[in-house]
Amino acid sequence: MAGLARADGQARLGGTVAQLIGFGSDDSMLTAAVSIGDLDTASTVLANVPGAGTTLDGIEGNLNAATDLRSATMYQGGGPTAVVAWLGYRAPSFPEVPNMDRAASGADRFATFLDGVYDSRRDSPPDRVTVIAHSYGSTLVASALQLTEHRIDDVVAYGSPGFLRGIEVASLNVDEVHATEARADGTAFWGRFFAGPTRTDPRDVSGVQVFSSEAGQGTRAVTTHDMAPDQSGGAVGYLSPDSTTMGSIARIAVGGKP
């Protein structure tokens, strides 16, 4: 709750629309979904699903990442944009990452949320909807996209500990599937290793479009598994403002190539 309060205060100071679009609990853990940008009118919609160890106390970092991603997407021509930080499930502790229990529970919840975005905007649907998923969030999302009624444009898995083995692109209710993993991200590999034969690296799934998280022209290589680490330490996360991954996701969100 303290994290939500701090985030609300920051949004108000910055003049950015911040909407609390979901609040509840999952297995005694508080959950929430917050949109940066007006989800009711945005032409470009992104939803970001975090991974292991995420709680509402740490939502401020997720919302900072959402704010930066919204700016990057609008810079790429996304028009009115909303980025949802979806913390709508009880994320696993790190020892729980090898099993699917939290992903299965969260998949039902996320599929309901995603279909709700379309159902609430039947008269004026968004032009594009992209789901991005960090770490264990990608395991959840791959399962969720087998349950949704409405088809989305893109999904991006970054730093993934693996999709459930047997999932194919054709089984997901999405037009294009993308994946990336930084060379410096050792955590994702170990997530797949300890999960054993139950998981598949999404980069190895036929039809998935793989892009780089290494340094590019004017962008920095991702140096950690984290989504958006504190910049004071010099680490570059997948959604740090100047990371290669951030720019690639923004381009994907507007229908371009990474």
C-alpha positions, 0 to 999 in steps of 0.5 A, a space after each residue: 500500500 505504501 508503494 501505491 501511495 508513493 506512486 500516486 504522489 509522483 504521478 500527481 506531481 508529474 501531471 501524468 494520468 495514473 489509474 488504479 484499474 485493479 485491486 484485490 488479493 491472491 493467496 493472502 497477497 495484495 494485488 493491483 494493476 495501475 495504468 500510466 496513461 488513460 486506458 479508456 482512450 489510449 490508442 496504444 496499450 501495453 501491459 507489463 507483467 513482472 516476475 518472481 519476488 514482486 510485491 506491491 511494496 515494490 510497485 514504484 519501480 514497476 510504475 517508473 518503468 511504465 512511465 519511461 516505456 510510455 514516453 518511449 512508445 509515444 516517441 516512436 509514434 504510438 500516439 495516446 498511450 497507456 502502459 499497465 503495470 499488472 501486479 494482479 497475481 501472487 508472484 512466486 518467491 525465487 525458490 518457487 520459480 521452477 514450479 507452475 502453480 503461481 503461473 497457472 493461478 495468475 494466467 487465469 487472472 491475466 486472461 480475464 484482465 486482458 479480455 476485459 480491456 477489449 470488452 470495456 472498449 467495444 465501441 472504441 477499441 485500441 489500435 494496438 495491444 502489446 503484452 510484455 512480460 519479465 522473468 516468471 511473468 513470461 511463463 504466466 503470460 504464455 499460459 494466459 494467451 492460451 485462454 484469452 478470447 480476444 487476439 492481441 498484436 504482440 507479446 514480448 518475453 524478456 529474461 524468461 525462465 521459460 515457457 511451459 514445454 509444449 507451448 507453440 506460437 500457433 497456440 497463443 492468441 497473438 499475432 507475433 511473439 518476441 523474446 530477448 535475453 541479455 548475455 549478462 543475465 545469468 538468472 534466466 538461465 538458472 530458472 530454466 535449469 532448475 525447472 528442468 524438462 518442464 520449460 522451454 527457452 522461448 528463443 528456441 520456440 519455432 516462430 518466435 522472433 528473437 532480438 538483442 539486448 546488447 548495446 546498440 547505436 545510442 543504447 546500452 546493453 542490459 547488464 542484469 536480470 532486473 527489469 528496472 534497477 536503481 540507476 545510481 549503481 550503474 546497472 542497466 535493466 531491461 526497462 532502463 530508459 536508455 537500454 536497447 530493450 526499451 527502444 526495441 519494445 517501444 518499436 514493437 508496440 507501434 507495429 515496427 521491428 525491434 
